[in-house]
């Protein structure tokens, strides 16, 4: 499969218009042009044009007009539009997965897996379109009925990150769409071409079904576009995925106008390995969790807390497993790990390795940049294992790179306390066959994360469950369960079907 053929399939040119209202592409006059390079081989893929204030304002206007039509279409009919989008994704799964992998450096299997996540969330949203349920509530007043119903919010802004350049958008966009909202997408400037490809696909759906412009919108740009979305009173909800630093800024701007932020931010995820665990299963989970997407998942395994009785054995198993990791072109399915996203990420990786040693930790293996044939982009690094205390400043931070920290514990209460003793609260896991240990981990005295797994790793969440975390992870929830309620406004209704007007709380008002 050649990247040129895939770019042609999705209509991606040498220089791309990258502002869209769904059916129409908008030319940005006199705007910045941003070159896109692949971390796989360092080659330039294409260029995109950034939106100016003028194009942004136009997109918002068209989206507002589209909302007035889209909100009136019955939810099951909106769901049918999403069903058709999911079917189109099935047809191009390999090609879109290839583009995602080439643009971001994640393995081809992970790239196609990301497209499968999009298909899965479309299926979920189709079913959801017939289940946007409310409640009937008993009234204290005779001949009165109380109920609760949900209405669409309006415009929803989605700011996505490079590591999942299309899946996280779909988690938000298709759920918001069946709820009756319209979406304005600001993708990562590090992975804009995958976003353009998705917009091309959704454009076909809109035209084929004679739907209005403005339901699914794309506005390309840097952080300034994200800040416009966050400040815009026309957008009641802004969903942002990325670093804690970015999330704090977006949350501050959205909160200042009393809008709704949905934040899915950093993770500092730990796996507890008990002396009562299946060490081989724990090993597989830790290796994939640490090196998958080159350690650039928000759910990547950062810390491994191992019982003292099996610490040395597990450490040696991990070192041996790392020696077998194949690093190279992620489009070669024989390779386990591809490159970091860019040379800035490599610099952050090297700085972290230095900080580990400066702060008293010890590098067990890895920690170097790879050079030579096949590594010309300068973005390939060795996965790193370090022994370091949980209290170290570098361990308390999230480094978006394949670095994992090993540490010891003696009692389950101690392990859980270490797991919780970071600022982030996204994903967590325990490997143990001891019922008491696993139940303690899942109890209200256990993991403080939004995701807590038993005998599986920290990565690989399914779309059926709500995804997100606590503390500096932001508190937002996306994808499954009842996360759809975030994209709607709740309304309580009371209907008096009697001939009298009794007041609540038994109040008498004679007039």
C-alpha positions as CSV (number, residue, x, y, z in Angstrom):
1,X,0.0,0.0,0.0
2,X,1.5,3.4,-1.0
3,X,0.7,6.5,0.9
4,X,0.3,8.5,-2.4
5,X,-2.6,6.2,-3.4
6,X,-4.2,6.7,0.0
7,X,-3.9,10.5,-0.1
8,X,-5.5,10.4,-3.5
9,X,-8.4,8.2,-2.3
10,X,-9.2,10.7,0.4
11,X,-8.8,13.7,-1.9
12,X,-5.7,15.0,0.0
13,X,-3.6,17.3,-2.2
14,X,-0.2,18.9,-1.9
15,X,-1.8,22.0,-0.3
16,X,-5.2,21.4,1.4
17,X,-8.1,23.6,2.2
18,X,-8.7,22.6,5.8
19,X,-11.8,24.6,6.9
20,X,-15.1,22.8,6.2
21,X,-18.7,23.2,7.0
22,X,-19.4,19.5,6.1
23,X,-20.5,19.8,2.5
24,X,-18.3,22.8,1.5
25,X,-14.6,23.4,1.7
26,X,-13.6,27.0,2.4
27,X,-10.6,28.8,1.0
28,X,-8.6,30.7,3.6
29,X,-7.1,33.8,1.9
30,X,-3.8,35.0,3.2
31,X,-3.6,32.5,6.0
32,X,-0.8,30.5,7.4
33,X,0.2,27.2,5.7
34,X,1.4,24.4,7.9
35,X,3.6,21.6,6.6
36,X,2.9,18.0,7.8
37,X,5.8,15.6,8.2
38,X,5.6,11.9,9.0
39,X,7.6,10.7,12.0
40,X,8.0,7.3,10.2
41,X,10.4,8.5,7.6
42,X,10.7,12.3,8.1
43,X,9.1,13.0,4.7
44,X,6.7,15.9,4.1
45,X,3.2,14.5,3.4
46,X,1.3,17.6,2.5
47,X,0.4,21.1,3.7
48,X,-2.7,22.5,5.3
49,X,-4.1,26.0,5.5
50,X,-5.0,27.5,8.9
51,X,-8.3,29.3,9.4
52,X,-8.4,33.1,10.2
53,X,-11.0,34.8,12.3
54,X,-13.1,35.4,9.1
55,X,-13.3,31.7,8.2
56,X,-14.0,30.8,11.8
57,X,-16.9,33.2,12.0
58,X,-18.3,31.8,8.8
59,X,-18.2,28.2,10.1
60,X,-20.0,29.3,13.4
61,X,-22.7,31.0,11.4
62,X,-23.3,28.0,9.2
63,X,-23.3,25.7,12.2
64,X,-25.9,27.7,14.0
65,X,-28.2,27.6,11.0
66,X,-27.7,23.8,10.6
67,X,-28.6,23.3,14.3
68,X,-32.0,24.7,13.7
69,X,-32.7,22.0,11.1
70,X,-30.7,19.1,12.7
71,X,-32.4,19.4,16.1
72,X,-35.8,18.9,14.5
73,X,-34.9,15.7,12.8
74,X,-36.0,12.7,14.9
75,X,-33.2,11.1,16.9
76,X,-33.6,7.7,15.2
77,X,-33.2,9.4,11.8
78,X,-30.1,11.2,13.0
79,X,-28.9,7.7,14.2
80,X,-29.4,6.4,10.7
81,X,-27.0,9.0,9.3
82,X,-24.4,7.8,11.8
83,X,-25.1,4.2,10.8
84,X,-24.2,5.1,7.2
85,X,-21.0,6.8,8.3
86,X,-20.0,3.7,10.3
87,X,-20.6,1.6,7.2
88,X,-18.4,3.9,5.1
89,X,-15.7,3.5,7.7
90,X,-15.9,-0.3,7.4
91,X,-15.1,0.0,3.7
92,X,-12.0,2.2,4.2
93,X,-10.8,0.8,7.5
94,X,-7.4,-0.3,6.3
95,X,-6.7,2.8,4.2
96,X,-7.7,5.2,7.0
97,X,-5.8,3.2,9.5
98,X,-2.7,3.3,7.3
99,X,-3.0,7.1,7.0
100,X,-3.4,7.4,10.8
101,X,-0.3,5.3,11.3
102,X,1.9,7.1,8.8
103,X,0.9,10.5,10.1
104,X,1.3,9.7,13.8
105,X,3.8,6.8,13.9
106,X,1.6,4.3,15.7
107,X,1.6,0.7,14.5
108,X,-0.6,-0.2,11.6
109,X,-2.5,-2.6,13.9
110,X,-3.2,0.3,16.3
111,X,-4.1,2.6,13.4
112,X,-6.7,0.1,12.1
113,X,-7.8,-0.5,15.7
114,X,-8.5,3.2,16.0
115,X,-10.8,3.1,13.0
116,X,-12.5,0.1,14.5
117,X,-13.2,2.2,17.6
118,X,-14.9,4.7,15.3
119,X,-17.0,2.0,13.9
120,X,-17.9,0.7,17.3
121,X,-18.9,4.1,18.6
122,X,-21.1,4.6,15.5
123,X,-22.8,1.3,16.3
124,X,-23.3,2.5,20.0
125,X,-24.7,5.8,18.8
126,X,-27.2,4.2,16.5
127,X,-28.7,2.2,19.3
128,X,-28.5,5.3,21.6
129,X,-30.6,7.3,19.1
130,X,-33.6,5.3,20.2
131,X,-32.8,5.5,23.9
132,X,-32.4,9.2,24.9
133,X,-34.6,8.5,27.8
134,X,-36.0,10.8,30.6
135,X,-37.8,10.0,33.9
136,X,-41.3,10.2,35.3
137,X,-41.2,11.6,38.8
138,X,-44.0,11.4,41.4
139,X,-45.5,14.8,42.2
140,X,-46.6,15.8,45.7
141,X,-49.5,17.7,44.2
142,X,-52.7,15.9,43.1
143,X,-53.4,15.7,39.4
144,X,-49.9,16.7,38.5
145,X,-47.3,14.9,36.6
146,X,-43.6,15.6,36.8
147,X,-41.1,14.4,34.2
148,X,-37.5,15.0,33.1
149,X,-36.4,15.2,29.4
150,X,-33.3,16.0,27.5
151,X,-32.7,18.5,24.7
152,X,-29.7,19.1,22.5
153,X,-27.3,21.8,23.6
154,X,-26.5,23.3,20.3
155,X,-22.9,23.8,19.0
156,X,-20.3,21.4,20.5
157,X,-16.6,22.2,20.1
158,X,-14.1,19.2,19.9
159,X,-10.4,19.7,20.4
160,X,-8.6,16.4,19.8
161,X,-5.0,15.3,20.3
162,X,-2.5,13.7,17.9
163,X,-2.3,10.3,19.6
164,X,-5.8,9.4,18.7
165,X,-6.4,11.8,15.8
166,X,-9.8,10.4,14.7
167,X,-11.2,8.0,17.4
168,X,-11.6,10.7,20.1
169,X,-13.3,13.0,17.7
170,X,-15.8,10.3,16.8
171,X,-16.5,9.5,20.5
172,X,-17.7,13.1,20.8
173,X,-19.0,13.8,17.3
174,X,-21.3,10.9,16.7
175,X,-22.8,10.9,20.3
176,X,-23.3,14.7,20.0
177,X,-24.9,14.2,16.6
178,X,-27.5,11.7,17.6
179,X,-28.3,14.0,20.6
180,X,-29.2,16.7,18.0
181,X,-26.0,18.8,18.3
182,X,-23.7,20.1,15.6
183,X,-19.9,19.8,15.9
184,X,-17.0,22.1,15.3
185,X,-13.8,20.1,15.2
186,X,-10.3,21.5,15.9
187,X,-7.9,18.6,15.3
188,X,-4.3,18.5,16.4
189,X,-2.0,20.4,14.2
190,X,0.3,17.4,14.4
191,X,-2.2,15.1,12.7
192,X,-4.4,17.2,10.5
193,X,-4.6,14.9,7.4
194,X,-6.5,12.1,9.2
195,X,-9.1,14.7,10.1
196,X,-9.4,15.9,6.5
197,X,-9.9,12.3,5.4
198,X,-12.7,11.9,8.0
199,X,-14.3,15.1,6.8
200,X,-14.2,13.9,3.2
201,X,-16.1,10.7,4.3
202,X,-18.7,12.6,6.3
203,X,-19.2,15.0,3.4
204,X,-20.2,12.1,1.2
205,X,-22.9,11.1,3.8
206,X,-24.3,14.6,4.0
207,X,-24.6,15.0,0.2
208,X,-26.0,11.5,-0.4
209,X,-28.7,12.2,2.3
210,X,-29.4,15.8,1.2
211,X,-28.6,17.1,4.7
212,X,-27.7,20.7,5.3
213,X,-24.2,22.2,5.5
214,X,-22.9,22.8,9.0
215,X,-23.7,19.6,10.9
216,X,-20.0,18.4,11.0
217,X,-17.5,21.2,10.8
218,X,-13.7,21.3,10.6
219,X,-11.5,24.3,11.5
220,X,-7.8,23.8,11.3
221,X,-5.3,25.8,13.2
222,X,-3.0,26.0,16.2
223,X,-3.9,26.8,19.9
224,X,-5.5,30.1,18.8
225,X,-8.4,28.3,17.2
226,X,-8.8,26.2,20.4
227,X,-8.9,29.4,22.5
228,X,-11.5,30.9,20.1
229,X,-13.7,27.8,20.7
230,X,-13.2,28.1,24.4
231,X,-14.1,31.8,24.6
232,X,-17.1,31.6,22.2
233,X,-20.4,32.1,23.9
234,X,-22.1,30.4,20.9
235,X,-20.6,27.1,21.9
236,X,-22.1,25.8,25.2
237,X,-19.8,22.7,25.4
238,X,-16.1,22.3,24.5
239,X,-14.6,18.9,24.7
240,X,-10.8,19.0,25.0
241,X,-8.4,16.0,25.0
242,X,-4.7,16.6,25.6
243,X,-2.2,17.7,28.3
244,X,-3.2,18.9,31.7
245,X,-1.6,22.2,30.9
246,X,-3.8,22.7,27.9
247,X,-6.9,21.4,29.7
248,X,-6.4,23.9,32.6
249,X,-6.3,26.8,30.0
250,X,-9.4,25.6,28.1
251,X,-11.3,24.9,31.4
252,X,-10.4,28.4,32.6
253,X,-11.7,30.0,29.4
254,X,-14.9,28.0,29.1
255,X,-15.6,28.3,32.8
256,X,-15.1,32.1,32.7
257,X,-18.2,32.4,30.5
258,X,-20.1,29.6,32.5
259,X,-19.9,27.2,29.6
260,X,-19.4,23.4,30.0
261,X,-15.9,22.0,29.6
262,X,-15.5,18.3,29.0
263,X,-11.8,17.5,29.8
264,X,-9.9,14.3,29.2
265,X,-6.4,15.0,30.1
266,X,-3.2,13.4,31.3
267,X,-2.6,10.1,33.0
268,X,0.1,8.7,35.3
269,X,-1.2,5.2,35.2
270,X,0.0,2.3,37.5
271,X,-0.2,-1.4,37.4
272,X,0.1,-3.2,40.7
273,X,1.6,-6.7,40.4
274,X,0.8,-8.9,43.4
275,X,2.7,-11.9,44.6
276,X,-0.5,-13.8,43.9
277,X,-0.7,-12.8,40.2
278,X,-0.2,-14.5,36.9
279,X,3.2,-12.9,36.1
280,X,3.1,-13.8,32.5
281,X,-0.3,-12.0,31.9
282,X,1.0,-9.1,34.0
283,X,4.1,-8.9,31.8
284,X,2.1,-8.8,28.5
285,X,-0.1,-6.0,29.9
286,X,2.8,-4.0,31.1
287,X,4.8,-4.3,27.9
288,X,1.9,-3.3,25.7
289,X,0.8,-0.6,28.1
290,X,4.2,0.9,28.2
291,X,5.3,0.7,24.5
292,X,1.9,0.8,22.7
293,X,1.7,4.0,20.6
294,X,5.3,4.5,21.7
295,X,4.1,5.4,25.2
296,X,2.0,8.2,23.9
297,X,-1.4,7.1,25.1
298,X,-3.1,8.9,28.0
299,X,-3.7,5.4,29.4
300,X,-0.1,4.3,28.9
301,X,1.4,2.4,31.8
302,X,3.9,4.8,33.5
303,X,4.4,3.0,36.9
304,X,4.6,-0.7,37.8
305,X,4.3,-1.3,41.6
306,X,5.5,-4.9,42.2
307,X,5.3,-6.9,45.4
308,X,8.7,-7.4,47.1
309,X,8.5,-11.2,46.9
310,X,8.3,-11.2,43.1
311,X,10.1,-8.0,42.3
312,X,13.4,-9.3,41.0
313,X,11.7,-12.1,39.0
314,X,9.3,-9.7,37.4
315,X,12.0,-7.1,36.7
316,X,14.1,-9.8,34.9
317,X,11.1,-10.9,32.9
318,X,10.5,-7.3,31.8
319,X,14.1,-6.7,30.8
320,X,14.0,-9.9,28.7
321,X,10.7,-8.9,27.1
322,X,12.1,-5.4,26.2
323,X,15.1,-7.0,24.6
324,X,12.7,-8.7,22.1
325,X,10.8,-5.5,21.2
326,X,11.2,-4.7,17.5
327,X,11.4,-1.0,16.8
328,X,11.0,0.4,13.3
329,X,8.6,1.4,10.6
330,X,5.2,1.0,12.2
331,X,3.6,0.1,8.8
332,X,5.6,-3.2,9.0
333,X,3.4,-5.4,11.1
334,X,6.4,-7.3,12.3
335,X,7.5,-4.3,14.4
336,X,6.1,-3.7,17.9
337,X,6.9,0.0,18.3
338,X,7.2,2.9,16.0
339,X,8.5,6.5,16.5
340,X,7.5,9.3,18.8
341,X,5.4,12.0,17.1
342,X,8.2,14.5,16.5
343,X,11.7,15.6,17.6
344,X,10.2,17.8,20.3
345,X,8.8,14.6,21.9
346,X,12.3,13.0,21.6
347,X,13.8,16.0,23.4
348,X,11.2,15.6,26.2
349,X,12.1,11.9,26.4
350,X,15.8,12.6,26.7
351,X,15.2,15.3,29.3
352,X,13.2,12.8,31.4
353,X,15.9,10.2,31.2
354,X,18.4,12.7,32.5
355,X,16.1,13.8,35.3
356,X,15.6,10.2,36.4
357,X,19.3,9.9,37.1
358,X,19.7,13.4,38.4
359,X,16.9,12.8,41.0
360,X,18.4,9.5,42.2
361,X,16.6,6.9,40.0
362,X,18.4,4.3,37.9
363,X,18.0,3.4,34.2
364,X,17.7,-0.3,33.9
365,X,17.6,-0.5,30.1
366,X,16.9,1.8,27.2
367,X,17.0,5.6,27.3
368,X,18.7,6.3,24.0
369,X,17.7,7.7,20.6
370,X,18.1,5.2,17.7
371,X,20.1,6.2,14.6
372,X,21.1,4.6,11.3
373,X,19.1,3.0,8.5
374,X,15.4,3.1,9.1
375,X,15.6,5.7,11.8
376,X,16.4,8.8,9.6
377,X,13.5,10.8,11.0
378,X,15.2,11.1,14.3
379,X,12.0,10.1,16.2
380,X,12.8,6.5,17.1
381,X,13.9,5.8,20.7
382,X,14.5,2.8,22.9
383,X,11.8,1.9,25.4
384,X,13.1,2.7,28.8
385,X,12.8,0.9,32.2
386,X,13.8,2.8,35.3
387,X,13.9,2.0,39.0
388,X,12.6,5.1,40.8
389,X,10.7,6.1,43.9
390,X,7.1,7.2,43.5
391,X,8.0,10.5,45.3
392,X,10.5,11.7,42.6
393,X,9.3,14.8,40.8
394,X,9.9,13.2,37.4
395,X,7.8,10.1,38.4
396,X,5.0,12.4,39.5
397,X,4.8,14.0,36.1
398,X,3.4,12.5,32.9
399,X,6.2,12.0,30.2
400,X,4.5,11.2,26.9
401,X,7.1,8.6,26.0
402,X,7.9,4.9,26.5
403,X,9.4,5.2,30.0
404,X,8.1,3.0,32.8
405,X,9.1,3.1,36.4
406,X,9.5,0.1,38.7
407,X,9.0,0.3,42.4
408,X,8.4,-2.2,45.3
409,X,5.6,-2.7,47.9
410,X,4.9,-5.1,50.8
411,X,1.2,-4.6,51.6
412,X,-1.8,-4.1,49.3
413,X,-2.8,-0.9,51.2
414,X,0.7,0.5,50.6
415,X,0.5,-0.3,46.8
416,X,-2.9,1.4,46.4
417,X,-1.6,4.4,48.4
418,X,1.3,4.6,46.0
419,X,-0.9,4.2,43.0
420,X,-3.1,7.1,44.2
421,X,-0.3,9.4,45.2
422,X,0.0,11.3,41.9
423,X,-1.9,14.3,40.6
424,X,-3.6,12.4,37.8
425,X,-6.4,9.9,38.0
426,X,-7.1,8.3,34.7
427,X,-6.4,4.5,34.5
428,X,-5.2,1.9,36.9
429,X,-4.9,-1.9,37.1
430,X,-4.1,-4.7,39.5
431,X,-2.9,-8.2,38.7
432,X,-3.8,-10.6,41.5
433,X,-5.7,-13.9,42.0
434,X,-6.4,-13.0,45.6
435,X,-10.1,-12.0,45.9
436,X,-9.5,-9.8,48.9
437,X,-6.8,-7.8,47.1
438,X,-8.8,-7.2,44.0
439,X,-11.9,-6.2,46.0
440,X,-9.9,-3.8,48.1
441,X,-8.5,-2.3,44.9
442,X,-12.1,-1.7,43.6
443,X,-13.5,-0.5,46.9
444,X,-14.0,3.1,47.8
445,X,-10.8,2.9,49.7
446,X,-9.0,1.6,46.6
447,X,-8.1,3.1,43.2
448,X,-9.1,6.8,42.8
449,X,-9.0,6.6,39.0
450,X,-11.9,6.8,36.6
451,X,-10.8,3.4,35.2
452,X,-9.8,0.5,37.5
453,X,-9.1,-2.8,35.9
454,X,-8.4,-6.3,37.4
455,X,-6.1,-8.7,35.5
456,X,-6.0,-6.5,32.4
457,X,-3.7,-3.5,31.8
458,X,-4.3,0.2,31.8
459,X,-4.7,0.6,28.0
460,X,-7.5,-0.6,25.7
461,X,-10.7,0.8,27.1
462,X,-13.9,-0.4,25.4
463,X,-16.4,2.2,24.0
464,X,-19.3,0.7,26.1
465,X,-18.0,2.2,29.3
466,X,-17.6,5.9,30.2
467,X,-14.0,7.0,29.5
468,X,-12.2,9.6,31.7
469,X,-10.6,10.2,35.0
470,X,-10.4,12.3,38.1
471,X,-8.1,15.0,39.6
472,X,-5.8,16.6,37.0
473,X,-7.2,14.2,34.4
474,X,-10.1,16.6,34.3
475,X,-13.2,14.8,35.5
476,X,-14.8,14.5,32.0
477,X,-16.5,11.3,30.6
478,X,-16.7,10.4,27.0
479,X,-17.9,7.5,24.9
480,X,-20.2,4.9,26.5
481,X,-22.5,4.4,29.5
482,X,-24.6,7.6,30.1
483,X,-21.9,10.0,28.8
484,X,-24.4,11.2,26.2
485,X,-26.1,13.4,28.9
486,X,-23.1,15.7,28.7
487,X,-24.1,16.7,25.2
488,X,-27.7,17.6,26.2
489,X,-29.5,19.9,28.6
490,X,-31.8,18.5,31.2
491,X,-35.3,20.0,31.6
492,X,-37.8,19.2,34.4
493,X,-41.4,19.5,33.4
494,X,-44.5,19.7,35.6
495,X,-47.9,19.2,34.0
496,X,-51.1,20.2,35.9
497,X,-54.0,18.2,34.4
498,X,-56.5,19.1,37.1
499,X,-58.9,22.0,37.6
500,X,-57.2,23.4,40.7
501,X,-53.8,25.1,41.3
502,X,-52.3,23.6,44.5
503,X,-48.9,25.0,45.4
504,X,-45.8,23.0,46.4
505,X,-44.8,22.4,50.0
506,X,-48.5,22.9,51.0
507,X,-48.2,26.7,50.7
508,X,-51.6,28.6,50.8
509,X,-51.9,31.7,48.8
510,X,-55.5,33.0,48.8
511,X,-56.2,35.3,46.0
